[in-house]
Amino acid sequence: MPMLTRRLPQFLICLSLTAAPAGAQPAEPFFFLLTAPQLTCLRDNAEAYAPPEGQTAFVTLADCQRTTAPATDTAQFTTPDISLFDSTESPDTVVALSAQDFTCLEGLEIPEGTGLLAFYPERCNVEPR
């Protein structure tokens, strides 16, 4: 019996490695789909929109162009109406960003162009789509 208990952890490790479904692909990293002007607006107004540490700011991108409006008018710290989100290949209408995401944006070089950009907050990266 002692031999079985020493090998049991090895058996469980082997079993867990073979239990994964064949062909399982890791999920694609989360990103926001934006235009260069939208991303530039968020970057340029990072100080105004950034939430306190530990909170998330929900910014409606149509309001980002209104630079005269105070941040409290355009950023929410509660969950927005989910109907604002669209699943088609068009720019997102609302973004949810943390203080760290805005810090990332401040140093991010944004490619100019007319196409859509994928902003990956976790990787602090932007890529053309």
Residue frames relative to the residue before (quaternion, step in Angstrom):
aa qw qx qy qz dx dy dz
M 1.0000 0.0000 0.0000 0.0000 0.00 0.00 0.00
P 0.6125 0.5482 -0.3797 0.4245 3.68 0.94 -0.64
M 0.6228 0.5415 -0.3490 0.4439 3.60 1.01 -0.71
L 0.6463 0.5267 -0.3154 0.4531 3.60 0.99 -0.80
T 0.6835 0.4797 -0.3034 0.4590 3.62 0.90 -0.82
R 0.6309 0.5111 -0.3494 0.4676 3.62 1.08 -0.52
R 0.7231 0.4290 -0.2452 0.4827 3.58 1.03 -0.70
L 0.4902 0.6882 -0.4244 0.3255 3.60 1.17 -0.33
P 0.6616 0.4822 -0.3423 0.4610 3.69 0.81 -0.78
Q 0.6394 0.5144 -0.3351 0.4629 3.61 1.00 -0.75
F 0.6368 0.5273 -0.3197 0.4628 3.56 1.01 -0.82
L 0.6663 0.5018 -0.3058 0.4591 3.59 0.93 -0.88
I 0.6244 0.5242 -0.3399 0.4689 3.59 1.03 -0.73
C 0.6655 0.4917 -0.3036 0.4724 3.59 0.89 -0.91
L 0.6454 0.5231 -0.3182 0.4568 3.58 0.98 -0.83
S 0.6794 0.4830 -0.3034 0.4615 3.59 0.91 -0.85
L 0.6374 0.5254 -0.3357 0.4527 3.61 1.07 -0.60
T 0.7212 0.4175 -0.2488 0.4937 3.57 1.04 -0.71
A 0.5820 0.6145 -0.3705 0.3827 3.62 1.18 -0.25
A 0.5275 0.6315 -0.4210 0.3816 3.63 1.20 -0.28
P 0.5299 -0.6378 0.4422 0.3420 3.61 -0.96 0.79
A 0.5196 -0.6389 0.4701 0.3174 3.55 -1.05 0.78
G 0.8259 0.2237 -0.1743 0.4873 3.56 -1.00 0.84
A 0.3785 0.7282 -0.4974 0.2812 3.60 1.19 0.24
Q 0.1951 -0.7892 0.5770 0.0786 3.55 -0.78 1.05
P 0.4944 -0.6311 0.4863 0.3477 3.58 -1.02 0.67
A 0.5629 -0.6114 0.4382 0.3424 3.56 -1.11 0.70
E 0.5301 -0.6160 0.4741 0.3386 3.57 -1.12 0.69
P 0.5423 -0.6252 0.4408 0.3473 3.60 -0.97 0.79
F 0.5596 -0.6243 0.4446 0.3154 3.55 -1.15 0.73
F 0.0744 0.7922 -0.6027 0.0605 3.58 -1.02 0.81
F 0.3491 -0.6653 0.6076 0.2574 3.52 -1.39 0.28
L 0.2979 -0.7370 0.5817 0.1722 3.56 -1.03 0.81
L 0.0971 0.8194 -0.5441 0.1522 3.56 -0.42 1.29
T 0.4489 -0.6177 0.5512 0.3362 3.52 -1.34 0.15
A 0.6594 -0.5021 0.3722 0.4178 3.59 -1.23 0.32
P 0.6659 0.4879 -0.3369 0.4527 3.68 0.87 -0.73
Q 0.6298 0.5258 -0.3411 0.4589 3.62 1.04 -0.70
L 0.6779 0.4846 -0.2891 0.4712 3.56 0.90 -0.92
T 0.6286 0.5265 -0.3225 0.4729 3.56 1.07 -0.77
C 0.6395 0.5253 -0.3216 0.4600 3.58 0.98 -0.82
L 0.6487 0.5002 -0.3182 0.4773 3.59 0.94 -0.83
R 0.6595 0.5055 -0.3067 0.4642 3.57 0.94 -0.88
D 0.7015 0.4842 -0.2760 0.4441 3.58 0.84 -0.98
N 0.7512 0.3387 -0.1893 0.5339 3.59 1.18 -0.53
A 0.2346 0.8193 -0.4965 0.1650 3.57 1.23 0.42
E 0.6499 0.5262 -0.3286 0.4392 3.59 0.92 -0.81
A 0.6920 0.4769 -0.2769 0.4659 3.58 0.99 -0.78
Y 0.7551 0.4165 -0.2127 0.4595 3.60 0.97 -0.83
A 0.5445 0.6528 -0.4111 0.3291 3.61 1.06 -0.59
P 0.3591 -0.7440 0.5229 0.2100 3.58 -0.84 0.98
P 0.6361 -0.4729 0.4076 0.4533 3.58 -1.25 0.09
E 0.6660 -0.5051 0.3710 0.4045 3.57 -1.22 0.54
G 0.8015 0.2779 -0.2224 0.4806 3.57 -0.96 0.92
Q 0.6869 0.4182 -0.2876 0.5202 3.61 1.25 -0.04
T 0.3387 -0.7163 0.5734 0.2084 3.52 -1.34 0.22
A 0.2510 -0.7445 0.5999 0.1513 3.56 -1.02 0.84
F 0.1879 -0.7414 0.6358 0.1036 3.56 -0.93 0.98
V 0.0514 -0.8200 0.5694 -0.0278 3.56 -0.39 1.27
T 0.3064 -0.7154 0.6022 0.1781 3.55 -0.88 1.03
L 0.4104 -0.7720 0.4311 0.2233 3.56 -0.45 1.21
A 0.5730 0.5714 -0.3912 0.4383 3.61 1.11 -0.46
D 0.6797 0.4814 -0.2823 0.4760 3.59 1.11 -0.64
C 0.5298 0.6561 -0.4106 0.3467 3.59 1.17 -0.41
Q 0.6263 0.5573 -0.3421 0.4244 3.58 1.07 -0.62
R 0.6287 0.5135 -0.3379 0.4763 3.60 1.20 -0.42
T 0.1124 -0.8475 0.5168 0.0449 3.57 0.20 1.24
T 0.6129 0.5554 -0.3638 0.4284 3.62 1.20 -0.24
A 0.5932 0.5736 -0.3706 0.4264 3.59 1.21 -0.35
P 0.4886 -0.6467 0.4864 0.3265 3.59 -0.98 0.74
A 0.6374 -0.5591 0.3739 0.3761 3.56 -1.13 0.62
T 0.6263 0.5496 -0.3577 0.4216 3.61 1.00 -0.64
D 0.6325 0.5198 -0.3424 0.4611 3.61 1.18 -0.38
T 0.7854 0.3445 -0.1639 0.4875 3.59 1.06 -0.64
A 0.7149 0.3681 -0.2543 0.5373 3.62 1.16 -0.26
Q 0.1775 -0.7649 0.6122 0.0926 3.52 -1.07 0.82
F 0.2444 -0.7542 0.5860 0.1675 3.53 -1.15 0.56
T 0.6241 0.4292 -0.3540 0.5487 3.55 1.24 0.56
T 0.6462 -0.5425 0.3679 0.3908 3.57 -1.21 0.41
P 0.3819 -0.7400 0.5052 0.2263 3.60 -0.82 0.98
D 0.6852 -0.4288 0.3859 0.4447 3.54 -1.38 0.03
I 0.4303 -0.7401 0.4598 0.2359 3.60 -0.59 1.16
S 0.5726 0.6069 -0.3903 0.3892 3.62 1.13 -0.42
L 0.5494 0.6181 -0.3941 0.4010 3.60 1.25 -0.22
F 0.6396 0.5334 -0.3266 0.4470 3.59 1.20 -0.44
D 0.1391 -0.7826 0.6057 0.0350 3.54 -1.00 0.92
S 0.3385 -0.7773 0.4981 0.1816 3.60 -0.91 0.86
T 0.5083 0.6462 -0.4350 0.3672 3.64 1.20 0.09
E 0.6148 -0.5447 0.4220 0.3836 3.56 -1.33 0.11
S 0.4356 0.6313 -0.5181 0.3785 3.54 0.50 1.20
P 0.6580 -0.5147 0.3434 0.4292 3.59 -1.14 0.39
D 0.5384 -0.6024 0.4794 0.3427 3.54 -1.14 0.64
T 0.3901 -0.7315 0.5125 0.2238 3.57 -1.10 0.67
V 0.7699 0.1631 -0.0834 0.6113 3.56 1.24 -0.53
V 0.1113 -0.7713 0.6217 0.0787 3.56 -1.07 0.76
A 0.2267 -0.7400 0.6186 0.1356 3.54 -1.19 0.62
L 0.0752 0.8270 -0.5451 0.1155 3.56 -0.32 1.28
S 0.3717 -0.7102 0.5608 0.2071 3.52 -1.16 0.76
A 0.6949 -0.4315 0.3495 0.4569 3.57 -1.29 0.05
Q 0.6421 0.5211 -0.3218 0.4611 3.61 1.02 -0.78
D 0.6246 0.5391 -0.3399 0.4514 3.60 1.04 -0.73
F 0.6642 0.4841 -0.3059 0.4805 3.59 1.00 -0.79
T 0.5998 0.5371 -0.3568 0.4738 3.59 1.10 -0.63
C 0.6205 0.5332 -0.3249 0.4744 3.58 1.04 -0.80
L 0.6690 0.5261 -0.3011 0.4301 3.58 0.85 -0.99
E 0.6063 0.5899 -0.3577 0.3957 3.59 1.01 -0.78
G 0.7763 0.3298 -0.1768 0.5072 3.60 1.02 -0.73
L 0.5164 0.6783 -0.3909 0.3470 3.57 1.30 0.03
E 0.3062 -0.7186 0.5939 0.1931 3.56 -0.98 0.89
I 0.2020 -0.8057 0.5525 0.0693 3.55 -0.65 1.18
P 0.3833 -0.7241 0.5196 0.2425 3.61 -0.67 1.06
E 0.3554 -0.7175 0.5576 0.2192 3.56 -0.98 0.85
G 0.3624 0.7122 -0.5495 0.2440 3.54 -1.07 0.70
T 0.5576 -0.6295 0.4368 0.3194 3.51 -1.31 0.11
G 0.5871 0.6014 -0.3653 0.4002 3.57 1.24 -0.25
L 0.6143 -0.5358 0.4306 0.3874 3.51 -1.36 -0.04
L 0.2357 -0.7543 0.6000 0.1244 3.53 -1.21 0.64
A 0.2784 -0.7172 0.6107 0.1875 3.54 -1.13 0.68
F 0.1335 -0.7766 0.6135 0.0516 3.57 -0.70 1.14
Y 0.1509 -0.7876 0.5964 0.0353 3.56 -0.64 1.23
P 0.2776 -0.8052 0.4954 0.1708 3.63 -0.09 1.20
E 0.6622 0.5234 -0.3221 0.4287 3.62 0.92 -0.85
R 0.7370 0.3789 -0.2160 0.5163 3.60 1.08 -0.71
C 0.2898 -0.7644 0.5085 0.2703 3.58 1.32 -0.27
N 0.5033 0.6249 -0.4072 0.4363 3.51 0.84 1.11
V 0.1295 -0.7552 0.6361 0.0908 3.54 -1.25 0.54
E 0.0280 -0.7970 0.6027 -0.0261 3.56 -0.99 0.92
P 0.5072 -0.6179 0.4947 0.3410 3.60 -1.07 0.67
R 0.2811 -0.7597 0.5640 0.1601 3.59 -1.11 0.71
